[in-house]
Amino acid sequence: MERPLLNEPGVYPSEEVLKRFLGASYPFYTEFVSAVTGPGYELMLEWNYYKDGKSWLCKATFRKKTVFWLSVWEGSFKISFYFTEKTMEGVLDLEIDEGIKIDFRQRKQVGKLIPLIMEIVSKQQLKSAFAIVNHKKGLK
């Protein structure tokens, strides 16, 4: 089974570490992080090492609500959102890439939640990512 990178508990995901693992995707990562932590989104990002998954994950929150989780992979980063059956329809109504919607519809429910996972490898994907962030942030 594939696992995200950043598996060393003592190696914090600093700028240098992220540059090394993300490679060509690093500029998309910095653009994404700058936007979601800036005006309009105002999310808080917090990196933590999780022993159960044996890797570092970044949790993005707005007030007390978790908006998404970010993980680092070889040459890319993944953003994971979790929706309920009730909030799933709103995602399918967004103006996002059709491939994301198809993948989302096919995902198996995990408990009461349905995961939507985006692997970011290009600047073009950020438009859909921002739309989903905005939608998730606005849910009650």
ABEGO torsion letter per residue (X at the ends): XBBBBGABAABBBBAAAAAAAAEAAAAAAAAAAAAAABBGAGBBBBBBBBAAAGBBBBBBBBEABBABBBBBBBGBBBBBBBBBAAAAAAAAABBBBAAAAAAAAABBBBEABBBBBBBBABAAAAAAAAAAAAAAAABX
